Amino acid sequence: MDNQDFATRQIHAGSLERENFRPLVMPIHQSATFYFDSVEQGAALFAGEEDGYFYTRIDNPNQRELATRLAELEGGESGLVFASGMGAISSMFWSLVRSGDHIIANKTLYGCTYELLYEGFPRFNIDVDFVDLSVSGILEKFLRPETRIVYIETPANPNLKISDINYLASTAHTYNPEIKVVVDNTFATPYLQQPLGLGADIVVHSSTKYLNGHGDVVAGAVISDAATIKLIADNGLRYFTGSVLGPFECFLISRGLKTLDLRMEKHCANAREVAEFLEQDKRVKNVNFPGLPSHPAYKLAQKQMKLPGAMISFELAGNKEYCANFVNNCKLCRCAVSLGDAETLIQHPASMTHNSYSPEALADAGIAENLLRISVGLESASDIIADLKQALDHCDN
């Protein structure tokens, strides 16, 4: 399927059709276990000498279809799906690092990823440096012989900083080809950005978000070369976390993927209009959106992303209470965490998704107390803007 367009592959990649078994839509294989023709066959399956299924915690047709499709879309050899984004991230980390190792991570990260790296890993003698990886030339200063992973979010959550994937991968691999460069591609999706093609080794996703697109699944994914995925499957997924994605959830994400390109085009078009509205309103102090020429990494975003995404963060010209008043008076835009849904969602990172950061860490990561994050949905852009405007107007009364 290498010569087919993204829209075709997002619908057909990963098909497990075989002779006399060709459902247009993969059925839900809601079975915990699979029986064998004989003890000998069971032994061969467990030993990896025969391909097939024996237990859904290890493999399942729905899991395999979804993982194969995601790998195809990301340009990877193989994929693995998980019961949550954090299940994917933690399974990946625990499979690749051990006591005495060193990790370099974005200074700005999703709150639970930050907590895992900041609170969790030091307990096991794993050292983590938090670095603003959007700064050119900074990575060289932190690489050392013990470095095993460089972990990137781009665009970063929630301040939308952009990191140069090609530069970071090239720098890390020049220092030590064994270093794994990992990119959380949740905000961008494979439709907008393909980190493996830019030199990264591993891509992780919270599939809860745009990949599913309908707010009714919690899931995660990892895509990489076949050997790395096998290592994570045999270690991180099988016994470190056991974060197994159920067949029904796989079915829902596979269904959502069929419209990924259409949804992302609409999400991004809406976001551009919303960002332009916010930037011209005097009650808005600062707008972070990679599609605006005012964004510090506007040219880089154009280079490594097909479109700028649909996430916006912005600071209001008021204190924390002013921000809360604004959000509380939004009617169409729902006050909720998560992102990538059909509905427009707005939240306050400092008190919600990033509340695990200390006040000092928030300031250091560039997450202001008056910063709000909006996931622009699929409603009419004019209606989203009208709702934001009336909420701003209410704050002035």
N, C-alpha and C positions, 0 to 999 in steps of 0.2 A: 504493500500500500504506500510505498515511499513516494510515488509520483502523484498521489491524490491530494487534493486540497484539504485544508484544515476542516472545513465544514463537512466534508465527506468522511474523514477519519473520525471525527467526534461522534458520528452516528454508527459507523460500521467497524471500527477497530476493536480487536479483542473478541470477535465472534468465535464461539466455540462450536460452530456447526460441524456436523459429521454426517456420514451416510444415513439417510432416512431419519435424520433428526435436525430439522432446519426451521425452528420457530423464528418468526420475524423479531420477536421480543424475547429475550432470555427469561425463561420461567424462574420463579423463586424456589431455590432448592433449600427449603426450610427443614433441613435434617442435620442433627448434630453428628451423626455417624453414618458410615457407609459400609455395607457388608462385603465380604470377599467370597470368591468362588472356592477358595481353599486356604488352608494355613500357609501353604507355600506362596500363594499370591499375596496374602497379607504381609508375610515376611519380606517379600520383594518390594512392596509398596513402602513399608517402613524403612527399608534399607536404601530407598531411592533408586533401586534397580529397575523399577517399572513405574511409569507415569500413571497417576490416578488420584483418587480421593479416598481418605479413610477416616478423617475427623475434621470437623469444620474449624476447630481452633488452629489447624495446620494449613488447610486449604479447602476451598469450596468453589464450585463452578461460578457462582456470582462474584466471589472475591477475585477469582482469576480473570474473569471478563473485565471487571472494572480496573484492576491493576494493569492489565495489558493495554487497555484503552488509554489510561493516563500516561503510561510509558511511551506509547506511540505519539501522543500529543506533545509531550515534553521533549521528545527526541532522545529518550533513554532506552537502554537495553531491557530493563525490567522494572517492575514496580511492586509495591506492597501497600495494602490498605489497613487502616486501624480504626478503633472505636472512637477516637478523638484526635484533634490536632496535637494535643499534648502527649497522647499515646504515641503518635508518630515521632514527635520530636524527642521524647525521652527514650524511646526504643532505639532510635538512631544513635543518640549520644552514648547510652550505656553499652551499646555494641562496639563502639569505636574507641572509647577511652578507658583508662584504668588509673589506679593510684600513681601519683607522680607526674601525670600528664598535664599539659597546658592547653587552654582554649582561649582564642581571641574572639570576642563577640562585639557586635554593635553596642554602642552605649544606649541607644534607643531600641527597645524591644517590647514585644507584647508582654504584659505584666507577669503572666505565669511562666513564660520562658525565662524572663529575668529572675524570677524567684527561684526557679530550678538551678540556674547558674550561680546566683548570688548566695542563696541560702543552702541549697542542696549539695552541690558538688564539693565545696570546701570541707564538708564532713568526711569526705572520702579521699582527702589529700589530692584533689584535682584543682589546679590553680586556674583562675579565669581573670583575664584582663578585659575590661569594658572600654572600648575605643570608639571614637567618632570615625567610623570607616567611610564616611562621605568625604573626608578630608584627603585630598590627593597627597601621596607620598608618606602617609602616616604609618602604614602597616609595617614597613621595614624596621621601624623602631621597636616593635614589640615581638617580632618573630624570634624564637629561640629553639634550641635542639629538642626541647620537650613538647613543642607545639604540635598538636595532632589535628586540630580543627580550627578553621576560620569560619565564623557563623555570621551570616548577613541577613538582614531584612531590607529589602528595597523594592518599592517604597517602604520606608520605615513606619511603624505604628507607634504613636499617632501623628508625628510631626511631618510625615511625608518626605523625609530626607531621602536623597537618591545616592546610592553607592555605585561606583564603576566596577561592575562584575568582572570585566575582562582584565582590568588593571589588578584587582585584588587576587584573582586566580593566577595570573601570570607571575605576580610578585611572590605569592606563597609557593607556587610550584618551582620557581627558580631557586628559592631558598631550600626547599625540600619537596621533591615530587610526591612524597608519601602523605603530605598534609592534605586533608580533605576540606575543600571549600564548599560550604553548605549554604544554600540560599532558600529562605522562606519566600515562596512565590505566591502566597495567598492573595495579597492585594492585587497582583497583576494578572494571575492565571496564565496558562500556557498560550492563550490566544494573544495576549499583549506582550509577553516576555518569555524567552526560553533560555534560562541561565546555563543549561548544559552546553548549548551552542556557543556561549560566550566564555566557556572555559571552566565553569563550576563542575564539581564532582557529584553533588547530591542536591536534589530539590525536595523540599518538604512543603506540605500544604495542610491547612485546616480545610478539609473538604466540606465542612459545615457551611462554608461561605459560598463564593461564586460557583464552584464546581457543581454543587447541588442546586443552589440558587433559589430555593423555596422555603428556607427556614424551618424545615421539618426533619432534619437529620443532624446528628453530631458525628463527625468522622474526620479522619486524617489520612495522609498518604505520604509515601517516600518513593522517589524515583532515582535510579542510578544505574551503574553497570551491573551486570548479572551477579558477579562475585560479591559485590558489596550488599546487594539486596539479599542474597542467600545468607550472608553473615548476619544481617539484621533479622531475617526471618528465623534463623536457627537460634539466635541469642535474645535480642531485644524483644521480639514479639513472642517467641515460644515460651520463655520462662522469666525474663526480666520484668515484663509488664503484663503479658497475657492480654493485651489491648486489642481484642479480636473484633472486627466489624461483622455484624450480622448480615445474613443473606438479604433480608428485606431492605436494610439500609443501603446495601450495595445496589440493589434494584432501583431505588429512588435516585441515587446519584447517577447511575448509568442513564436513567431517563432524563435527569436534569442536564447532563452533558450534551444531549442531542441539540440543545438550543443555546449552547454556551456563546458561540460567536454572535448570534442575534441579540442575546441579552447584553453582552458586553458592549456592543456597538451603541445600544440605546442607553445603557448606564453611563457610558463615557460622554455621549452627546449631551445628556441631561446635566452631568457634572460640570461640563464646560460652561453651560449657561448659568448654573447656580454659582460657580466660582466667579464668573464675570460680574454677576449681580452683587455678590458679597464684596468684591474688591472695590466697587464704586460707591458703596454705602459708607458714609463717614462714621457710623456707629461701630464699624468693624475695623479693628486696629491692624490686623495682619491676616493674610490668607495664604495657606500652604496648599498649592495644587500644582503638580508637575506640568500641567497643560497651560499655565499662565507664563508669559514671557518674564514676569517678575520673579519667578521661582529661581533660586540660585543655580539649580542644576537643570534648567529648562533644556539646554542643548544636549546634555547627556541623556535626559529622558527621551528626547526625540530620537537619539541614536540607538538606545538599547530597548526601547519600548515601542510597540506598534501604535498604541494610544496611551494617554496619560492615566488611565484608570478612572475610578468613580468615587474615590475617597478624597475628602477635603477636611482639613482642619483649619480653624480660624480662631483668632483672639478677638474678643469684644472689648470695646473701649469702656470697660467697667470692671468692678470687682467680682468676686466669686458669687455674691448674692445676686448681682445684676445678671450674671450668666444663668444662674438657676431660675430666675424669674423669666428670662427669655425662653429657656427650654420648657419650663412648665406651661408656657402659653402657646407653644406650638400645638397645632391641632391635627394637621395631616402627618407631619413628621413625628414618628413615635419615639419616645424616650426609651431607648433600649440599647444594650450592648449587642455584639455580633455585627455582621455586615454581609453584603452580597445578596440580600433578599430583594424581592420585588418591591417591598415597602421601604420608604426612606426612614432611616434610623439615625437618631442623634443622641450623643452621650457626652458626659464630662469625664475625660480620662483620669484626671488627678484623683477623683473620688470613686471611680468605678474600675475600669479595666487596668489602670496602673496604680491602684491604691497600695500595692505592695512596695512601691518606691517610697523611700523617705523623702521629706521635703527637699533635702540637699541633693538627693539623687535625681529628683524630678527637675530641679533647676539645672543640674549638670547635663541631663539628657535633653534639655530644651523643651520640657513639657511644662508650660506655664499654668498657673492656677486658673487663669481665665481662658484656657484653650478648650475648644469644643471640637468634637469629631463628628462628621456627618457621612453616612454611607448613602449616597444618592441612589434612589430606587428607580422603578420603571413607570412611575406616574407621569403625568404631563409635567414638563419642566416649568411651565407657567404656573401651575398649581402649587408646585413645591416652592417656587420663588414667592408667590403670593402669601403662602403660609409663613415663611421666614420673615417677610416684610411686616405682616400684621403682628408677629411676635415681637419684633424690634420696636414697632410703633407702640405697642402696649407698654414696653419698658420705659418709654418716654413720658407716659401719662401718670 
